[in-house]
Amino acid sequence: MLRAVADLDLRRVITFHSRVAGAREFADTLTTAAALLKDADRPERLTALAVAGTDRLKDRRAAFAPPARTANSPASSATAGS
């Protein structure tokens, strides 16, 4: 999955897991897994979050919110599907 993110220059990917514990473990270990890849196969930026229905609504909304823009990021009016 990490290679596909890098190869296709994806900005956002959602994965689904059968168990919340598995989703949390995936999110917790993804950056470690990325560090094992060659630089060319690794995404430039990586944030991994696990979201479950038992999480507070505020936390779930924050996880799905568009990333904050920085001074160097291009302006965009599109927020869905990014």
C-alpha angles and dihedrals in degrees: 000000000000092000091051090051090053096041095048095037091233117183100194133022128178121201126190125215131191092228132038091224090057092049091050092048090049091051093045095051102036096092090050090051090048091054089061092061126087113261092253091056095046125089114244093232127024132183121168124193133172118216126191134176089247092061119099113272090238091057093046092051091048091052092055097040117113112266115265113264119241129204090262098047120099118251115252135174093200116095104159121080095014 
